[in-house]
Amino acid sequence: MEAAWRQGGRGRGRARPGDGLSGRSGAAARPPAPKGRGGACAPAAASGGEGAGELSSQRKFDEIKKANQAAAKKLVEDQFSSSSEDDDEDAEVKQGKILAKTFTIYTNQTDGDASELERTRQYVNEAFQSGAMTCLICIASVKRNQAVWSCCGCFCIFHLVCIQKWAKDSLFLVSSPLTDDDFGKRDYPWPCPKCRFEYKRSETPSRYYCYCGKVENPPLDPWLVPHSCGQICEREFKPPCGHKCLLLCHPGPCPPCPKMVTTTCHCKKAKPVPRRCSAKEWSCHLPCGRLLLCGQHTCENPCHAGNCQPCPRVSKQRCICGRQTAERLCASPQWQCDQVCGKALPCGNHTCEQVCHAGPCGDCPRSGKRSCPCGKSKFTLPCTEDVPTCGDSCDKVLECGIHKCSQRCHRGPCEICRQEVEKQCRCGKHTKRMPCHKPYLCETKCTKIRDCQKHQCRRKCCSGNCPPCDQVCGRTLGCRNHKCPSGCHRGSCNPCPETVDVKCNCGKTVIKVPCGRERTIKPPKCKQLCSRPPTCHHPTQEKHYCHFGRCPPCRQPCQKTLACGHLCPVSCHDEALVKQTGLHQSAGPWEQPSEPAFIQTALPCPPCQVPVPVECLGQHEVSPLPCHSAGPYSCKRSCGRLLGCQNHTCMKECHHVTKINGNADGKKAGPECLQCEEECTKPRPPGCSHRCVLPCHPGDCPSCLQMLKIKCHCKLSVLYIECLKLTSADLQEKDLLTSCKNQCPKELPCGHRCKEICHSGCCPLNCSQKVKLRCPCKRLKKEVQCSKIQEGQVSLECDALCKEMKRKASEIKEAEAKAAVEEEKRRQQAELEAFENRLKGRRKNKRRKDEVEIEQSSWQKYKNLIMLPVFGVAVVMIAWLMVYND
């Protein structure tokens, strides 16, 4: 207790796990000091007032108590509720929404078909599953907020830092000067840790990109696939088809191309049909029919891709030399027999030694100039004689590549080099005089360190290019379970190639995980049903999947028989967890709260909720009511029974009605129903807008006798007609009733008045008015009916006299036009002569008038008559002003 007191009295600003203080500081949670402790504080409390201190301490005690109770309640809910299952269900729902969003554009192209997305869906599910994505280099989980890199060969995901270190170590091992003399001269690749797909040095990842490579450092979004940018992938399909991936940025391979293309079959015989781009290669299953390589037969296989197979037929074919005949495949017509040709060569002494060949045999190989064995001399001899040796030294280079053969010209191979030379061993440390053909290896062991940087070479007389270390590495791998089986090497070891099975509770569902991850990865979700026996009164347990821990509460219907005879429909309550309260009172906030006590007990069945059909008071409906509360009730509807007027129903709320002989069927009103006080609202005859003069009544309304004031068809007269006659008349009678019997005043399109009596609709177009019709020259005229002229049935043409008059008129016009032209020519000639006279030097008499008199304007004629009176008036006015001013 004292230790707990000291723990609570420290002011450290944080709480220990499970203390129920919800993160409050120790100073705030410090209780009032008991007697005998904290003596320095006792006088101050006494001087400040004991009452205020007690109230403050009690308030703090109540706050801490409420916090403890809230923490205990939360702990109980976390332990005994199905919140974990709900969280899993919520996560699955969220994951399903993200998957649907990722695949929406693709499934729209395929009309909802997602069968080609299974492989990609598996990669996306692994990206969501906790612990499913593991970096094979460090054997650790790949989290959402970590920079990653994805291999384009196997699509395996690694930490960016891990793959950078892997690439650096791989390049260092491959390009080490101890293992390759071309260090720095070649661009050595580095492999993927899983699939060994090789990448160039320049392809070493240096930045964190999303799966599609568009966005650098993609932000963390809980509504997107981890490490995805959320944009459309747009990577090229493999094999390339010209289209791009339509999914949102995703891990794993792109699905097959969903686009529709029009393509024909392999043999090009069938008509082009629309197909998926990923399955555009198709066969019509008809015979191929292409000519085979034999040139005689056609391919009989069904329509296929690629080249046709060799001709399968067998035929008798001669060999190349033509001596033998054998049955062979038609696809390989040329073949050789085993017989030597044997034909006589042109020399007549030898025969052809070639095996079955085509064409001439050629000249004898021993004819013409031949060389001696050493090649220095040439002889021309008959083909029956051998070439002799020349007697000179051989001088051919021996196998050592340094010295030459010193023997005379000879047949056959030269001997080995027997000259003694000063030889150096392979390591270059010793020299010795010995025959040239013998190798020299010393006994000195190499002390250089091999490429593993751990062991010496220890090879005798090593040239310096030490072989790789042949010992086993044996270092413990990252899984901590196995040792490296590779040869001794530098740098990090390869990931452990072993896999471990992680099983569910029943052991039927197994997943393989990299070795070393079996202790941290979650067990797989098993789809097998749990086989544990039930613990309630039911004979069988509710079906649920395999799991660890205790089974969930039974949710099957109770099915116990109630007092009313029905079965209990609620979930099983034989093992309900009931919290026990008030068993322990805490002494203070320093006391550790105990776990809440829960006991399993069988609760009684609730009241019967089985619906029982009960009829309402007004017999409107039969509603199902709970069995424990079934009884007469009002449905709150209107009564709805037919009143005595036979037109309206009772609007009183659902009530009891006494059954009598007239209303035994439940449709007629009873003495408890209302009385009708409404006006008659029955529908009037079509066209009648007057109300019925009687109050609400049964049967038909009387006939309407009111007079209607309407205009006739021509809108000139006002007529008074009984409503009954107008509404009961048919169309023809209505036209007669609404006609004023006068002539129609409307004007026809021809301009004459309509001759019909007042009528409805448009006027007839057959105008019978007589009009005068003239010929085109207006000389002849004729009276014709107007309608015939409008229809174009009658026309009046000019006769011979009209044409003669027209000809004479045209001749007069031509004579007048000719005279006008002649007059114009004379006037122009006169003007020309006047102009020439002026140019001949008659400038002295400028004012002399020309022969052509020019007409003066009005102003020139009358300016003197106008200006003299004006000047006179002006002089008089000036004189009058001068006199007036004096």
GIKADA-V669606 format. One record per helix or strand of 2 or more residues. SS is the DSSP state (H for helix, E for strand). FROM is the first residue (numbers start at 1). TO is the last residue. If there is no record, write none. Layout:
ss from to
SS FROM TO
SS FROM TO
//
This chain:
ss from to
H 2 9
H 39 48
H 50 80
H 83 109
H 115 128
E 134 135
E 140 141
E 148 150
E 157 159
H 160 174
E 190 191
E 198 199
H 201 203
E 260 263
E 273 276
H 277 279
E 314 318
E 325 329
E 369 371
E 378 380
E 420 424
E 431 435
E 499 503
E 510 514
E 576 580
E 597 601
E 611 615
E 622 626
H 627 629
E 707 711
E 718 722
H 723 728
H 731 737
E 770 774
E 781 785
H 786 791
H 800 839
H 858 885
//
